[in-house]
Amino acid sequence: MPDNLKSAPDSEPPMARTVAKTRRVGGSLMVTIPKEVIEQEGIREGELVELEVRKAKRSFFGITPGIGPFTREDKMTDHD
């Protein structure tokens, strides 16, 4: 595994984990960081964040039981 993809050393606090749905923006795909993760990690606009990307696998119970589909309010209407 390349050095830049290895998991964080044991001395670092565990990273927040979440599942997010991709959305098309122009020719790219975008994911939104949930508010809970933003608050937990203290992330501010314009900061660099480290991402570990892996396609979620569905099980018999689904990826995240209890989380419904995106609503109209979830959809992005404007972006930079």
N, C-alpha and C positions, 0 to 999 in steps of 0.2 A: 504494500500500500504506500503511495507517495507520502512524504513527510507532511505536506500541507493538508492531508485528509485524515491523519491519525486523530484518535479521540483525545480529549483534553487530559493533561496529567492529573493524577489523583489529588494534588494539592489545590487545584482550582475547584470552586463550587460547581455543583451540577448545573447544566444548562436547562432552561425551560424547554419543554417539548409541546408541540401542538400539531394538529393536522389542519391544513388550509387548502381550499379549492383554488385552482388556477383560473385566471381570467385573461382573455386576449386583450392586449393594448397595443395597437399598431401591429408590428411584426413580432412582438415579444409576448411572453406570458408573465403574469404578475400574480403575487400572493400578498395578502394583507396580514400584518401581524396583529393578533387580537389584543384588545385593550388590556386584558389581564396580564399578558406577557409583557407588554410595554411597561406597565406599572411594576411588575415583579422585577424586571431587569433594569428599570430606570432609563429606558431608551428615550432619546429626544430626536426630534426631526433634524435631519442632516448628519446624524452620526452614522458611522460605519458599523455594520453588524456582521457577525459570522453566521453563515447558513450551512447546514448539512442537508442536502436534498436527496430524497429517496422516494420513489413512487410507493404510495401507501398500498398495502395489500388488504383486500377485503376478506373477512372471515364469515362464518355462518351468521354472526350477529351484526355484521356491518363494520365499518371502520370506527365510527364513534357513535355508539348508541345514544339516543337522546338529543343529538344535534340535527336539526332539520335543514332543509335546503335554504339557500340564500333568499332573502326577501327583497322587495323593491328598495328598501332603505339601505340594504347592504351593497347595492350596485353603485359603482363609481360613475358619476355624471360628468366629472371634469378632472383632468390631470395635466401635469406639466411634462 
